[in-house]
Amino acid sequence: MTSCKSKCLSLVAIASLVICALLGVVEGRVPFACDPNNGLTRGFKFCRTYVPIHVRVQDLIGWLTLPEKIRLVVNNAIEVPRLGIKGYEWWSEALHGVSNVGPGTKFGGAFPGATSFPQVITTAASFNQSLWQEIGHVVSDEARAMYNGGVAGLTYWSPNVNIFRDPRWGRGQETPGEDPVLAGKYAASYVKGLQGDGAGNRLKVAACCKHYTAYDLDNWNGVDRFHFNAKVSKQDLEDTYNVPFKSCVLEGKVASVMCSYNQVNGKPTCADSNLLRNTIRGQWHLNGYIVSDCDSVGTLYDTQHYTRTPEEAAAEAIKAGLDLDCGPFLALHTDGAIKQGLITENDLNLALANLITVQMRLGMFDGVAQPYGNLGPRDVCTQAHQELALEAARQGIVLLENKGNALPLSPQHQRTVGVIGPNSDVTVTMIGNYAGVACGYTTPLQGIARYVSTVHQLGCRDVACNANDLFGKAEIVARNVDATVLVVGLDQSIEAEFRDRVGLLLPGHQQELVSRVARAARGPVILVIMSGGPVDVTFAKNDPKISAILWVGYPGQAGGTAIADVIFGTTNPGGRLPNTWYPQEYINKVPMTNMDMRSNPASGYPGRTYRFYKGPVVYPFGHGLSYTRFTHTLVIAPKEVSVPITSLSALKNSTFSSKAIKVSHANCGALELGFHVDVKNEGSMDGSHTLLIFSKPPFGKWNSVKQLVTFHKVHVLAGSKQRVKVGVHVCKHLSIVDEFGVRRIPMGKHELHFGDVKHSISIQTLDEIKN
């Protein structure tokens, strides 16, 4: 029998829980600052939520001493007990799910794991902006829940939006691919999902676009990211490398940008005022903070020897516009920089204001009245979140080959399936890098076993595949089953941070394994490639015994289910390659240190990405097959457009080789063109289709083969059609960047590609049309 005292305690506990729920408090999270139970803070203006944030920020800065300020501009910011402010760890990661990389997040207890979505390169292959935003929304739900539980922060240094310039880059898997438009749209969509659509200036979590800029080499041929000086033309910087970051800030309204380790044209990015203060904050109007990659401020002094003293390095970074140092360098040397007159305390105040502003936008100075304060353990790894991870994996799978319509397999006709290969029964391999602890895994073997009976052999003990002694057993399996699925590829031992690849072929003896198993197989052979970067599988493409090829990237925690769903036709694949797949010989002509995007026929340099490279490929950017057939019909399409210019003098000053008008001299307001495209599903299976719209400029010195303008994802039922409305803006989509970094609109005939339909549009100045 329960005592009266116990009953009373129970009632008190229940009442406390109700009060906590009403106030938005989750057990485990003590208010970061402005705790109403702390009488010390009641009189501070910075704790009054009705006061404008900029006023609260200045009030708080006025209370801080110089030593306190210095210890607040590093990632492990100190507590300030006399002001009731807790310590804060700025470094958390959420590249494709809440991650345990960085000290800001801890798994365990009430939060044993979090939903692990496919690696970014895989999700990008869906070409689905609404999916990207929804993933960001789910990740931020789980991040807020973990923050409320006291095991995570609210500032996440994700996404990575660098251009996947070179197929060997170990971190290419973290990016949305090689195209700046694709990367920019991914960046803006994911950031919007993470940061939420809160009223006014509020943030759900603070995202961070990294690594700014021209960072895409980790460790190649004796050159590492800490010593690398990326020599980049103004044209490539404006046309390629900076595009995703600009989209992050202008469209995504991101709360942070991270500068990179490398130098750009002789200056460390974290000490370049033109890149930081002038561009990010000046031209793009960043509403947030700029953070260094970890220890990169120290790197510019210790490794790059950019300054004579550490105090000069600290001063250079702060003067350039850096607000937060991931690392201890500013904590150690800022005081000396101020004492030597290299910077002033006011310079430090400006950096601190940017940091505190973001914390206040997150609600960290609002006491217990936390936005999203009701989120807790029950909101992490929910069924809906895990289903979204599965859907993302399905949408990211790319069907590269399907000879004789070998796929989908039929569980009625292929009752036993051999599952072979070093990635056939993997778990953590599927989530790639910068991942956390997944809610659970379904391996490829487990996924296929849900449809049919399976016989399993590794063939190779790991992806290095240094021996072929297990091949015989794999061949026996292939001879005795109705179909064979080979799951091969890469993992983090081959491509990772600080580990660039040495070649594009399958590692070790994997190619031999695939060929021998295919030769021995009785039934259809399905090759599944799990990798971040592209792989030269020309041998498999040309092998008549290999029936179909799938690229699945790193498909996340539900990867095995998604792979099986595609193989057996529960899902109709609709993914497209987000980067070019080159033959192995391509890399012999292209040092990773050459940052030029455009080709140079005089030197034999072939150029990079589908936009500038004209040589042979294994598979092109945007390639992807379906189990059905889609056709396109252009219904409404303007054939000419006149560009109104701001003044006659602007027209006279705009001549460049052949005629091209500076975008800054055009009246861009009325230059949005509307196109209507009917997408018809001619087959017997429902499917999702990505309509890719490319443009080609008039013949001239523009030097791009074609450029992605935009894309639209549509789901079309078998035998039906959908009309897609496409907006093409002349100034934004049909302009080019000249060698001086100036964006211009070439006059003449531009060619637009809507899927397999070509359309020409003539662009002239209003003056030309009148004459």
N, C-alpha and C positions, 0 to 999 in steps of 0.2 A: 504494500500500500504506500502511495506517495505521500510524504509528509506535507504539512501546510507550507513549511519553509521552502521545500522543493518546488511546490506548485507556484509559490510567489516568485521564486527565482526564474522558473520557466516562463511565467507571464512577463517578467521584466525582460528576459532574453527575447521573447517574441516581439514585445513592444520596441525594443532596441532595433531589431531587424527591420520592423516596419518603418521606424524613423529613418534608419539608414537608407532604406529603399526610396523613401520619399525625397531624401536629400541627395540621392545619387551616389552613395558611398558604397564601395565594395570592400569587404574585410581584407586587410593586408596593405591597403594604401593609406598612409597618413598624409594629410594635405602637404603638398610641397612647400607652400608658403601661405601666409595670411590665414592661419588656423584660427577660427573664431573662439576656440577654447584657450588660446594663448593671449592673455591680456596685454602682452607686450606689443602685439601688432595692431591693436584696434585703432590706434591713433594715426597709423601711417596712411598717407594719401594713396600710395601705390597699391594698397589693399582694397580701395573703394572701386567696385566694379562699374559704378555709374560714371566715373571720371574717364575722359578720353584716354586711350592707351598711351599716346605720346606724352601726355602729362604725367601719367603714372610712371612711365619709364624714366623721365627726367627726375622725378621725385626720388625714385629708388637710387639712381646714380648719385644724386646729391648726398645720400646717406653713406655711401661706400667710401672706404679709405683706399688709397692707392694700392697697397699690398692686396687688398681684397679684390679690387678690379683686375689686377694682373692674374690672380688665380681663378678668375671667372672666364677668361678668354682661352682656356684649354679644355679638352674634351671631358676630363674628370674634374669638373668645377667644384670648388670647395663649398661647404656649408657656411652660412653666416649666422651663427646662433643669436647674436644680439639683435638681428633683424627678423628672426624666425624663419630663415630660409634654409632649406635642406640642401645637401650636396646633390649634384646631378651629373649623370653620365650621358653625354650627348651621342655617343657612338652605339647605334643599333642599326641593324640591316634588315631589309625586307624585299630582296630582289624578286623572289617569286614565292613569297610566304614569309612569315616571321622567322628570322634566322638566328642561330646561336653564334654566328660570327660577330665578334665585337663584344665588349664587356657589358653592354647595356641590357642584355637579355639573358635570362636564365630559365632553362626548362627543368621541370621536376615538380613534385608535390601536386597541387591542383592543376598544373599546366604541364603534363608529361610530353606534349607534342603540339604541333600546329599543322594546319593544312598545307601540304607541300605541292604547289602547282608545277606544271612543266617548266623546264628552264626557258628563259626568255626567247632564245632563238627558235624554240619549238612553238611557243605561243604566238610569236610574230608570224609564223607560217600560216596561221589562220587568217591573216589579213582582216581581222574582225575588231573594229574599234570598240564596239559596245562590250564585247567579251573582255577586252583589256581593261576597260573601266570597271566592269563588274568584279574582275579579279582584284583590282586595287581596293574596291569597296570592301570585299570580304577580308582581305589581308589587314586592312585598317580596323575592321571590327575586332579581329583577333588580337591585333596590336593594342588597341584600347583596353580590351578585356585583360590582357596580361599586365598592362600598366596599372589598371585598377587593382590587380592582385599583387602589385608591388614587385613584379619580376621583369619589367621591361620599361623602356623609355617611350618618348613620344616623337623623337627626332630620328628619322630613318634615312640612312645614306644610300638611297636607291631611288630611281633606277640608273643602271649603266646604259648610257645612250651613245657611246662612242661608235663611230662607223667601223664595221667589220671589213676593213680595207684589204687585209692580207689573209689568205686562207689558212696560214700557219698559226695565227695568233691564238694563244692558249685561252684567252678570255673572250674570244669572239662569241662563245656560247652564251655569255651574259647579255649580249646586245641584241637589238632587233634586226640586225643584218647590215647589208652593204649600202642600202639606198637611203639617202638623206630624208626624202619625203616619208618613206615608211618609218624610219627611225623617229622622225619628228612627230608623226601622228601617234605612234606608240607611246612616246614620251608624254605627250599632252594627255592622252587618254588615261594612262596608268596613274599619272600624278593627280588628275582630277578624282579618280577613284580613291586614292590614298587620302587626299586632303579633305575630301567631302565637299558638300555643297551647303555648308553652314551659312547662317545669315551674316552678312557684312564681311568682316575681316577675320572671322573665326576659322580655325583649322582643326580637323579631326586628328590627323597626325601631320607632321611636317616632312614632306618628301625632299629629296636632294638629287639633282641630276649631276652625274659624274661621268668621266673625269675630263674636265675642261682644260685644254683642248688638244686635238691631234695626238691623242694618246692611244696607241694600238700596237705597242711592241713591249714585251716583258723581258725576254732573255733569248737573244738570237745571235749565234755566231760570235759570242764574246761581247756583245753589246747588250746592256741591260737598261731598264727604264730609268734608273737613278742617274745614269751618265748620258743618256741619249739626248741629242739636240735635234729636234725635228725641224728640218728645213722645209718650210711650207710657203707656197706662193700666196699672194693676196687673193688670187682667183680661187685656189682650192680651199682656202680658209673660209671665204664667204660662200662658196658654192657647195661645199661638202662638209668640212669638219665642224663648222659652227652651227649648221642648220638645225640639228636636233636640240641644241642648247637654247637657241633662239626660240624655237617652238615651245620648249619647256617653260621659258619665262613668259613669253607673250601670250601663248594659248593655254598652257597648263597652269599659269600663275604659281609656279613652284616656289617654295619657301626657302630653298637653298640651292647653291651650286658649289661643287667641289672642284678646286683646281688640282692639276695633275703633277706627277713627279718630274716629268720631262721638261726640257727647255723647248721653246718654240722660237726659232730664228735667234738663238743665242741668249734668250732670257728665260729664267725659270717662270713657269706660268703663275706660280703663287707670289711672284714679285714683279709681275708685269702690270703696271697701272693701266696700260692701254687695253689689255684683255679684261681686267677686273673692273677697275673704277670707271673707265671710259665706256667700255662696251656693255658689260653685264648690268652695271648699275646706272650708267649714263644713258646709253642708247636704248637698252631694253627695259630699264626701270624695274630692276629686281626689287620686289618687296620682301626682303628676307636677309639671310646672312650668307657669307661666303666662307667656306671651310677648306682647310688644306687636306690633301690626302695624308695618311698617317705618317708622320715624321718627315714630310716633304719640306717643311721650313728648315729643319735641321739638315736635310739633304742638300739644300742649295748652298749651305755653308760648308758642311763636313765633306760632302762627296763631290759637289760641282765646283766648290771653291769660288763661288760667284762674288762673295764679299770677303774683305780682309779680316773682319772680326764678327763674332756671333751677334754683338749688339747691332752692327750694321745690317745683318741678315734679318733680325727681328724688326728693325725699323723699316727696311725695304718692303717687307711683307705687309706690315700694317699700313704704310703709306700707299701701297698699291691697291688696297681695298680689302685685304684679308681681315675677317672678323674673328675666326675661331681656328685654333691650332689643334689638330689631332696629334697629340704628342706633348712633351714637356718643354719644348724649346722656348716658347714665349713666356712661360712661367719663370724660366731661368734667366732670361736675358732682356726682358722688356724694361725692367727697372733701370738697368745699366744704360739702355738706349735713351731713356728719358733723362737720366742724369747727365749723359753726354750731349744732350741737346739735339739728338738725331730725330726725335719725335717729341711731341708734347703730350701731356696728360689728356688734353682734349682729343687728340687723335685716338687715344685709347677709349675715351668716352663714346666716340662715334661708333667704334666697333662693338662696344658693349651694348649700346642702344639697339643695334640691329639684332643682337642675340636675345636681349630681354624682351624686345617687341615680339619676337616669334614665340617665346615662352608664354607671354601674356595672351597672344592670339590662340594658344593651345589651352588656355584656361588654368595654367599652372599657378597663377596668382589670385585665383578666385576662391580660395579656401575649399570648403567641402562641396560647394555648388558646382560640381564637375559636369561638363557636357559629356554625354555618353557614359555617365557614371553608373548606369545600370548594367553595363556589359560585364560579364564574368566568365568563369570556367565553362558554364553551359553554352557559351557562345563561341567556343573554340572546337574545331573538329566536328562541327555539326554535320548531320546527314546532307543538308543542302550544300554546305561548303565542299564536302567531299564529292558530291555529284558534279559540282562546277569544275573541280579539278579533273574529273573524268571527262567531262565535256570538252574542256580545254585541250586535253590530250588527244581526243578524237579529232578535233578541228585542226590540230597542228600536224597530223600525220600526212605525209606527201606520198602519193603513188607515183613512182618514177617510171616504172615499166609494167605492162600487163599484156604479155604476149598471148595472142589467141584468147583473150578474155579468160585467162586461167583463174583469176580472182573475180568474185569471191568463191572460196571453197564451199562445198556443201557437206554438212555433217552427215547427210544420208549417203553420200557417195564416197567421201573421204572419212571413213570411220576411225581410222588409226592414223595419227600424225606423229612423225618423228620431230622432236624439238632439239636442235643441236646448236652449239656455239657458246663462246665464252660469256656472252651477255644474255643467254637464254633463261637464266634463273636468278638474275641479279635484283637487288633491292636498292641500296644507296646509290648505285651507279645511275639509276633512273632520275635522280633529283639533281644531278650535276653539282656545281659549286655554289657557295653562298646560300646554302640551304639550312634548314633547321632540323628538328626531329619530326619526322612525318607521323601522321595519325596512324598509319599502317601501310602495308604494301601489297600489291598484287603483281607478281612477276610475270613475264611473258609465258613461262611454262604454266603457271597457275591459271592465267587467263585462257589459254588454249584448252587446258584440261576441263574447263567449264563447258566446252562444246563437244569434245570428242575424247577418246582414249589416247593417251600420249605415251611415247617411249622417249626417254631423255638420255642424251649423251653430251658432255661438254665439248669434246673434240679438242679444245685448247683449255688448259688449266686457268688461263687468264688472258686478257687482251694482248699481252706481249707475245703470246703464242710462240715461245722459243723452241718448242719441240713438236714433232708430229707423231709421237708414239701412240696417241689416242685416236688417230684418224681411222684406223682399221675398224674399231668398234662403231664409230660414227657411220662408216660406209655400210656396215652390216645392218644398222638401223634403217638407213635410207632404202636398202634393197627390200625390206620386209614391211614397209608401211605404205599407206595409200597416198600420203603426201608428206613432204618434208619442209619444215620451217627452220631456216638458219638465221640465228640472231647473233650478229657479229658487230664490229665497230671499235669504238674507243672508250676511254674513261679518263678519270682525273690523273692517272699515271702517265697519260700520253699528252693531254691538253689540259692546262690549268693555269691559274695565276702563277707567274714566274716560270712557266713552262710552255714555251712555244714549240710547235711541232717541227720536226726535221724533214718531213715529207708528207705527201698526200695519199699514199697507198695504205691499204690495211696493214696494221703492224705484223711483224714476224711472219709466221706461216699461215696467217688467216686466209690469204688468197688461195693457197694450196688446199686448205681444208674445204673451202667453198667449191672449188673446181672438182676435187675428188668426190665429195659427197654428191654433187650434181651429176657427175658421170655415173655414179653407182645407183642413183635413185630410180625407183620404179615408177613413181608418180610425179606430179608437179612439184617444183622446187620454188619456194618463196624465200627470197633473201631480204632480211630485215636489218637495216643499218642503224645502230644506235650511236650517235655522235653529236658533238656540237658543231665542229667545222666540217667542210665538205671533204669527201673521199673520192679518189679516182677509182671508180669501179668499172672502167671501160671493159675489162675482161669479162665481167658478169653481164654487162649490157650486150656484149657480142656473143655470149654463150647461149646457144639454142636450148640447152638443157635447163637454163634458169628461166622460170616461167614469169616471175614478177619480182619487182624490187620496190621496197618501201623504205623511206627514211622517216624515222620517228624521233630524231633529236634525242633529248633527254626528257622523257615524257611524264615525269613526276610520279607521285605515289601510286596513281591508278594506271600507270603505263601499260601493265600487262593486260588489263581488261580492255583498254582502248585498242591495243594492237590486235587482240583476238576479235574484237567487234568489227574491225575493218577487214581482217582476213576472211571472216565468215559472213560478211555482208550485212550485219546488223547496222553498221554505219557505212555510209557511202563517203569515201574520202574526198576532201575538198581543199586540202592544204596546198600551198604553193611555196616553192623554194624562196627564202628571203636573201639568198646569196648565190653567186655563180659557182658552179662546180667545175674546176679547171682540171686539165690533164696534168700529170706529174711533171712533165717537161716545162710547164709554165713557170714554176718557181726557179728554174735554172736561169731565167732571164730577168728575175725580179728580186733584187735584194730587199729584205724587209725594211732596211733603213731609207730606201727611196720613197718619199712621201708623195711624189707626183701622181696625180690621178690620170692625167692625160698622157697619151703615148708620145714617143719621140722616135720617129722613123730613122733619124740620122744615127742614133745610138743603138737602135734595135730594142729600145724599151717599149714593151707592148701596151702599157697602160693598165688601169685597174677597173674592175667592176664592169657590169654590162654597159654602163654609160660611155665608157671610153675604150674598152678592150674589144678588138675585132677578130681575134684569133679563134681557134677551135676550142670548144668546151665539151665537157662530159654531159652536163645538163645546164640550161640557161637559168638565169634569174627569172622567177615567176612560173617556172615549169611545175606542172602538177596535173595528173590525170584523174578521171572520175569513172564510176561504173555506169554512168549514163553519158549522153552527148548534149552539149549546149550549143546553141547558135545565137547570133546577134543580128539585130536589124536596127539600123539607125532611122528613127522616125522623124525627129526634129533636129536639124543641124544647120546653124548659120554658116554661110559660105564666105562672108567677108566682114571685116570690122574696121572702123576708122578710129584712130587714136587721137583724141583731142589733146593738144599740147598747151602748156601753160603760157607760152609766149613765142613770138617769132624768133627772138634771139636764142631761145632754148633750142629751137629746131636747127638754127644755123650752127650751134655749138655741139650738136649731137652726132655729127658724122663720125663713124668709126669703121674703117675698112669699107664694107658696104654699109648701107644706111641702117642705123639702129638708134632708137630714141632712149635716152636715159629714163628709167622709171621715175626718177625724181622730177623729170620735165613733162611727164604725162599726167593728164587728169584721169586718175585711175578709178574714180568713183563709179563711172557708168560702163565699166569694161568687163562686167560679169556676163559670160555667155552661157546660155541654157541649151543642153542637149538631152534628148530623150532616146533611150535605147531599150528595145525589147529583148529580153533574155528568155529564150525558149528552151525547155527541156524536151529534147526529141526522143528520149529513151523511155524505158519502162520502170525506172527507179527514181524516187524522189532524191533530190540532192541539193547541196549548197554549192554555190558558184561564186568565185571572185571575179568581178569585172575589173580588169586592169586597164587604165587609160594612160597611154604613152603619147608623148609629143616628140616630133623631130623638127628642128629649126630649118629655115631655108639654107640652101647650100652656101657655104662661106667658111670663115675661119673659126666657127663656133666649136667645132671639134668634139661634140658629143654625138654618139650614135643615136641614142634616144633617151628620154627622161620620163620617169614615172610622174604623172600629173596628180592623179588621185586614184582611189579604188573603192569599190562598193561590194559588200557581201550580200548575196540574196539567196534565199531558199526557194526552190522552184519545184512544184509537184510534177510528177511524171505527166508528160503530154500537155502541160500548161505553160504559160509564159508570165513574166513579170516585167513591168515597165520601170526602168531606172532613170531617175532625173539626175543628170550630171551637171554640176556647175564648174565651168572652166574660166578662171580669171586671167585676163591677158597679162596684167602686170605681174601677177604672182606665179602663174603656171607656164606662160609662154615666153617668159623673159630668160635671158642668159646672163652670165657674169663674165665680164671681159678680163683681160690680164692685169688690169689695175684694181680689180675687186669691185668694179662698178656694175650694177645690174642694169641691163638694157633690154629693150624690146626690138628684135630684128624685124625689119620690114620685109614683106614678101610672103611666099606661100609656106605655111606651116602644115605639117602632116600630123593628124591625130589618129591614133589607133585605139579603137574600142573593141577589145578582144581581137577577133579576126577581121574586123571591118575597118577600112582606112577611109579617112575623110580629109580633104584639103580645105584650109581656110586662109584667105588672103588678108594680111594685115597691112594697112597703109595709114599714113597720116591724113588728117582731115584736109590738109592743104593739098595733098596729092590728088585726092578724090575730086576736089573742086576743079582742079586743072585738067 
